[in-house]
Amino acid sequence: MKEDCELLLSYTRRGDVPSLSALVRRHAVWMQAFLRGLLPTVADAEDAFQETWIRVIKAAGSYRGGSVKAYLATVARSAAIDRLRRQGRTISLDADEGGGASALEDMPSAVPTPGERFESAATAEEVQNAVRTLPDGPRQVLLMRIEGEMSFKEIATELDVPIGTALTWMRTATMKLRRLLGGEECMKTGN
Amino acid sequence: MHEDWKLTAFVKDRLEEDVSDTPPHLQDIERAAVSASFALAAASRSRRRTWGIPLVAASLAVVFGSFVALNTGRSPEPEQTVACVIDLLCASDGNADGIEADSVAEKLLAWQDAPYEHAIAGLVANKVN
């Protein structure tokens, strides 16, 4: 099976469309999950998915080696942010802004009560909602880390923050998620 | 940290759980890829065309220069060329007996084909004779 970079370069250098299609299929799942975590609706995420690949096609020569997944995550994040801007929303890098505690309190149906957490946290929808309630900075770091599989160094560079900040936001994200999803119980269910 | 890893693995699994592995808008993406591919190929052809003419001209100049250099050992000096032509014209117009059957045109052709020094020598000899 061809490596990601071979497929990408095969398209960018020789215009090999089947290689690009193979790349799109290979990265479809994580990229959609990534975009769903950043954007408010599934439709937004699907449109941003298309926009991401259009950008990859147009900026065919911008890939400079390294992890293709990290490159795609960077392009996808940029497409998501632009989409939010067009909708009059923003993604803030302030860890305390952008749908943090207040949004969390406003979501009684999405966020389970302590007694309900065990079962409800096992559903994908609840996890998605929990992720969306995270403040923007920690949410982006979490998604870039677990879906984009980017290193903290890459994340810090992409977000233009010190690496210590990226690490702190990851910690903040996991602590908040643990609280939202019911701690150890949900993890036992998920495994 | 291990607990964090378990949590993030759990979250990743759940986030991807209800996502279809069929890429959305795949046909639109492929159409855009085909269009961009054609545009890239056209731009590449255009670049080749733009560079092609100067490249061919430069190649011909190099070949011609090499031919001259190989046959003469040096490039003809412009003043020599002018003097040679003037001599030919004078010989033709002023003294027809000097070059007799060799017309100016024939001498010029010979000059183009033969090594430069030989042509000059031939012309001088004809004029002297």
Interface residues (C-beta under 8 A of the other chain):
Chain A: Y11 G15 V17 L20 S21 V24 R25 A28 V29 W30 Q32 A33 R36 G37 E46 D47 F49 Q50 W53 I54 I57 K58 A60 A122 T123 A124 E125 E126 V127 Q128 V131 L142 R145 I146 E147 M170 R171 T174 L177 R178 L181 E184 C186 M187 G190 N191
Chain B: E3 D4 K6 L7 T8 A9 F10 V11 K12 D13 R14 L15 E16 E17 D18 V19 S20 D21 T22 P23 P24 H25 L26 D28 I29 E30 A32 A33 V34 A36 S37 F38 L40 A41
